[in-house]
Amino acid sequence: MGAYLHSADLTGADLHSGNLTGADLTGADLTGAILDHADLTGAHLIAASLTYARLTRADLTRADLTGADLTGADLTGATLVGATLVGADLRTATLTGANLAGADLHQAILAGAILVGAHLAGAHLPEANLTDADLHSTIWPGADLHSADLTGADLHSVDLHGADLHDAKLTSATLTRATLFSANLTGADLSLADLSLADLSLASLTGATLTGADLRGAKLTSATLTHASLVGAYLTHASLTYADLTGANLHRADLTGANLRSATLAGADLTGADLHDTILGEVLWSDETLWPTRLVSLMRNRSEELRPGVWRVIGSGNADVGIEDPLAPVR
């Protein structure tokens, strides 16, 4: 057992490099305390106050910070592997380069926090509040962020491959060049999010809302977008090969130069969409698919009926090729 400091008043205390392994600091007041390089492995900091405390490079491996107040705390380079931060308040805290692998941050508040370059592999953040947090270049493979609020968060160049983001709120979030390979974004709200050049290959976006989202140059190869809303989305030069867009709403979406070869558009709504120079070779569509008015006859003439009501484009499918032109090889 470590030191017993339950409810102790340690306001502004200098505990730099201190050995507090397994210490009981439940309910303690460590406001403004200096804990740089301190060893708090396995410490109990339940409901402790660590507002504006300095914990740079401190070791909080497996520490219990349930309900702790870390508002404005500096945890730069700290180790929080396997730590429990359920319901903890980390608003505006600095966690640059911190290691939170496997940490439990269920319902934690990280609004406005800085986590640049932090490691969150396998971390649990369901229902966490990460609004306006700076998360660029963070590493999140396999992290659980379901139902988390990431509104306005900066996730530029993050690694979220295989992460669980179902029902997460990512409205106006920045995900430029983010890796979301095989991520679960079912039911997520990505309205107005910036996903330009992001990799969403094999991602699940069933029922997701991407209204007005920027997906220019994004990779959505074999992604599942069934019944997703892409109204007014920007998909110029995006790769949607083999993507499943069954029942998706692409009304007024910009698909200029996008590659949809072998994608499924059964029941999709493409009314008002810009398909200038879009590659539609071998696309599957149905009688329920709504094409832009000028393309209805063209697509029918350039497709073969596989079974009643189901069609496949057999030419290039390029929307800029006239009906009277001969079929071109599938691109």
Long-range contacts (C-beta under 8 A, 24 or more apart in sequence): 2-42, 2-43, 136-174, 146-184, 166-204, 261-330, 261-331, 265-289, 266-310, 275-319, 276-319, 276-320, 277-318, 277-319, 277-320, 278-317, 278-318, 278-319, 279-316, 279-317, 279-318, 279-331, 280-313, 280-316, 280-317, 280-318, 280-319, 281-313, 281-315, 281-316, 281-317, 281-330, 281-331, 282-312, 282-313, 282-314, 282-317, 282-330, 283-312, 283-313, 283-317, 284-310, 284-311, 284-312, 285-310, 285-311, 285-312, 285-313, 286-310, 286-311, 287-311, 295-319, 297-323, 298-322, 298-323, 302-327
